[in-house]
Amino acid sequence: MSDDAVAGDRSAAADREAATERAVRESYDRHTTVIARTVVRVVVPIILVTAVGLLLQGHNRPGGGFIGAVLTATAFVLVYVIFGMEYLQDDFLGLRAADGGSHAAVEYYRWLFAAGLALAAGSGMAPLIAGLPFLTQAVLFLHHIPLYGEFELASAFAFDLGVYLTVVGGLLTVLGEVGSE
């Protein structure tokens, strides 16, 4: 096969893929209102900032990894319901499907789940090395940080971050599997 024929085949495949993607997006545009799309574009960043805030304060106040992750997953579900799975994975999360499968990003979500589980378990077991009880917390105060002043860095944050990644990875895996059907 000549180089021109191969390039033509690739070009035709890319054109078909782009046409399919446009058709899916147009389908979602027909089935959702401008108001719903606009509200999601405004509300999702607010939800994500709130989720990060809850994650960051969780070791001292109510909040933490679990509720921050549930809020993050809620933002992703809103994007999925209004714009579709392809938009969520390709445009919103920046994950490109591999091997031609439109929902291959589920493997990434499973990796996120596993990494979070490893971080949470590792942060709980790390004190055991020093002869301390499981999940013992250590705190480090950082002083004179520009524009912030004093910052408290607690080892419990590693556990909260692990819980956050585990819950987000798990919920996105469920969303990806259900959304592909």
VOTI-861137 format. One record per residue: x negated, y, z of N, C-alpha, C in turn; residue in three letters. Coordinates in steps of 0.001 Angstrom, whole numbers, plus 500000, padded with zeros to 6 digits. Atoms other than C-alpha are relative to their C-alpha. Layout:
VOTI-861137
XYZXYZXYZAla
...
end
This chain:
VOTI-861137
499160498830500000500000500000500000499108501242500000Met
500828498805500094498602503418499109500231500905501214Ser
499893499056498888497991506197501599501237500877499865Asp
498811499175500222500770508243499996501272499259500400Asp
498816500794499651503285505414500463500139499880501512Ala
499970500103498535502323504989504126500437501329500601Val
499617498677499513502589508727504694501475500267499727Ala
498585499832500329505968508717502941500894499210500937Gly
499232500813499050507209505883505167500049500660501373Asp
500041499319498698506071507755508276500874501243499983Arg
499192498791500124507700510938507036501485499671500011Ser
498594500408500036510977509147506311500462499541501378Ala
499649500460498649510936507498509748500143501188500942Ala
499911498805499159510272510851511407501261500792499690Ala
498771499303500387513118512427509418501229499306500567Asp
498864500755499441515507509641510480500104500201501505Arg
500009499809498550514457510004514110500487501401500365Glu
499567498624499741514928513789514005501493500156499738Ala
498569499928500307518355513381512379500825499328501091Ala
499296500693498916519412510884515049500010500852501258Thr
500093499140498819518191513204517796500944501194499878Glu
499080498876500214520106516137516268501444499560500167Arg
498631500509499896523260514001516019500389499764501454Ala
499711500238498579523018512988519676500218501323500717Val
499851498696499338522522516594520786501278500706499568Arg
498753499392500468525381517813518596501199499326500640Glu
498923500726499336527570515106520122500196500526501417Ser
499879499450498650526791516393523622500503501433499961Tyr
499506498634500125527375519968522454501504500029499771Asp
498556500050500249530845518970521241500778499569501236Arg
499281500558498864531728517161524474499793500769501300His
500165499156498820530523519783526959500248501444499599Thr
499693498603500288531454523411527243498760500866500175Thr
501080499032499846529197526426526996499857500362501476Val
500031499657498576530136527223530586499256498923500789Ile
500672501091499283529028523787531832498503500016499723Ala
501425499973500338525723524016529959499297501182500668Arg
500587498811499382525093527529531269499875499832501511Thr
500041500213498550525962526612534858498865499046500365Val
501078500954499711523588523635534747498644500669499829Val
501283499312500206520791525824533358499673500950501150Arg
500221499089498872521266528228536280499828499228501308Val
499952500700498719521952525724539076498827499038500191Val
501057501011499859519275523087538358498710500587500583Val
501205499457499354516280525368539132500211500320501484Pro
499706499712498592517968526447542373499981498711500817Ile
499995501296499311518546522807543337498573499493500181Ile
501375500511499919514922521902542559499152500792500998Leu
500738499187499023513504524823544584500442499641501419Val
499490500409498689515753523867547509499452498632500393Thr
500531501339499726514610520243547214498542500068500442Ala
501410499856499621510946521264547357499893500644501385Val
499992499375498674511692523524550342500320499002501102Gly
499657501026499010513350520657552200498871498995500175Leu
501136500922499918510428518372551364498875500602500838Leu
501123499361499315507881520884552671500250500239501486Leu
499727499736498591509647521547555983500374498746500772Gln
499467501212499396510625517957556717499265499472501206Gly
500726500550498855507867517138559204500242500798501273His
499729499170498821508983519963561550501478500233500263Asn
498579499662499880512669520598560894500812498989499214Arg
499183500922500811515636518749559423499687500166498517Pro
500359500020501416514895517816555852498982498905499799Gly
501049500974500227512077515845554410500107499337498654Gly
500114500685501275511343513401551670501299499455499468Gly
498791500647500487514666511616551512501001501017499451Phe
498979499047500450517022514594551294499481500839498834Ile
500582499290501138514628516460548981500086499177498727Gly
499931500890501164514542513447546663501426499832499508Ala
498595500124500412518320513059546679500432501262499266Val
499670498750500686518658516732545738499339500051498624Leu
500689500039501291516061516311542971500728499083499028Thr
499271500940500857517897513274541603501351500577499588Ala
498730499355500342521156515256541739499809500982498846Thr
500287499076501101519587517914539512499817499235498697Ala
500211500807501203518481515216537063501309499402499494Phe
498694500545500402521967513672537065500834501081499319Val
499273498904500654523499517067536246499504500214498573Leu
500558499834501344521134517452533294500427498841499109Val
499590501182500772521933513890532160501464500085499585Tyr
498562499962500298525709514373532366500313501063498952Val
499677498894500905525710517680530499499236499914498681Ile
500825499957501209522853517248528002499634498633499431Phe
500303501338500500522304513481527712498643499491500444Gly
501227500665499551519555510992528490498791500415499170Met
501131499629500846517381511914525506499460501372500388Glu
500428498663499591517309515573526547499295499931501357Tyr
500595500115498668516586514643530169498580499460499916Leu
501315500633500039513664512390529309499020500728499093Gln
500925499402500966512192514106526256499700501462500312Asp
500189498561499863512730517803526888499831500447501449Asp
500010499535498616513392518222530610498814499430500775Phe
501095500640499269510904515704532031498726499880499175Leu
501173500073500869508546515716529028499476498596499776Gly
500400501393500215508496511925528689500437499578498615Leu
499673500487501339508338510588525157500197498500500051Arg
499723501437500038509824507187524476498875499286499264Ala
501054500807500620507259504519523638500619498835499253Ala
499574501180500761507622501697521119501388500155499396Asp
498718499792500657510691503273519562501203499846500900Gly
498872500137499081512833502594522634500363501350500570Gly
499594498669499563514878505594523627499959500151501510Ser
499991499901498543514775504749527324498786499314500624His
501219500642499515511220503512527752499415500729501202Ala
500506499250498857510638506180530410500332499323501319Ala
499662500729498776512185503774532933498742499385500609Val
501258500543499480508724502211533233499247501056500805Glu
500626498916499249507396505596534331500696500172501341Tyr
499253499860498747510150505823536966499631498889500969Tyr
500395501122499137509213502387538282498598500224500568Arg
501336499679499517505594503489538518500087501052501105Trp
499795498960498995506740506585540452500492499386501308Leu
499477500718498840508684504318542812498874499263500728Phe
501091500782499403505663502071543387498945500905500640Ala
500991499075499451503274504999543920500507500620501297Ala
499423499440498783505634506546546458500018499005501137Gly
499976501050498981506019503272548301498596499754500554Leu
501386500191499558502245502820548417499528501167500867Ala
500393498828499219501736506389549684500659499993501375Leu
499295500030498714504392506058552402499425498912500905Ala
500548501100499196503063502688553569498560500298500416Ala
501391499679499690499448503844553366499868501079501053Gly
500071498935498996500096507008555357500451499502501365Ser
499590500578498724501821504947558017498939499095500593Gly
501011500954499530499011502404558212498635500638500247Met
501305499350499843496087504866558076499592500170501465Ala
500412499885498591496161505531561855499547498676500615Pro
500401501305499467495761501789562460498489499801499901Leu
501453500109500189492185502076561142499261500641501177Ile
500615499304498866491401504511563980500450499422501341Ala
499538500617498767493068502224566524501217500674500606Gly
498799499304499525496157504422566828501245499239499563Leu
498764500683500399499770503259566616500436500375498579Pro
499431499796501338501569502962563267500740501332499957Phe
499346498711500241502789506353561918499611501095500990Leu
500460498924499128500776508430564410499704501222499138Thr
500145498777500786500798512038563226498810500814500481Gln
501076499053499707497806514361563061500362501324499337Ala
499655498676500518498095518112562508498727500828499870Val
501122499105500249495597520564561018500582501379499701Leu
499532498637500239496170524331561194498969500732499148Phe
500862499222500890494708526353558323500324501476500216Leu
499799498589499676494227530034559222499515500893498861His
500431498944500919493807533208557152500188499630498531His
499683500311501393495432531963553980500621501250499383Ile
499461498780500613496057534919551624501495499880499697Pro
498562499870500236499716535969551408500852499031500820Leu
499226500970499239500729533186553801499670500034501479Tyr
500395499967498596498769533577557015499510498648500466Gly
500377501300499448498712530284558883500844498905499360Glu
499301501133500613499618526950557320499718498748500813Phe
500133501242499245500256523728559213500027498833499025Glu
500084501176500860499153520587557393500099498764500888Leu
499759501169499153500609517471559020499880498728499168Ala
500117501278500708499848513881558104501376499420499691Ser
498637500466500279503611513278558244500456500441498614Ala
499634499559501347503810515212554975499678498925498965Phe
500334501086500934502052512324553194501095498941500013Ala
498901500963499903504766509991554483501246500556499312Phe
498835499372500639507508512455553433499855500017498482Asp
500234499990501444505927512784549987500171498600499416Leu
499807501382500448505818508991549667501469499623499932Gly
498555500261500006509492508745550613500646500735498832Val
499456499196501099510276511536548130499774499302498656Tyr
500317500653501274508499509772545250500736498675499852Leu
499297501282500041510058506420546155501470500192499658Thr
498568499783500226513606507774546254500245500577498609Val
499831499444501351513219509887543091499754498914498957Val
500284501081500945511628506948541263501107498973499955Gly
498911500979499951514341504558542425501280500516499378Gly
498758499448500554517237506852541591499886500261498501Leu
500176499808501442515783507752538185499975498666499259Leu
499955501329500615515280504043537465501440499556499821Thr
498577500355500097518951503415538227500670500834498914Val
499406499123501011519955506432536121499563499594498599Leu
500500500409501313517743505299533236500607498695499529Gly
499413501296500368519072501743533299501485500138499689Glu
498560499817500226522720502788533603500232500876498774Val
499843499094501131522279505605531086499706499367498661Gly
500331500644501268520871503252528470501101499065499526Ser
498915500919500386524031501136528457501182500731499426Glu
end
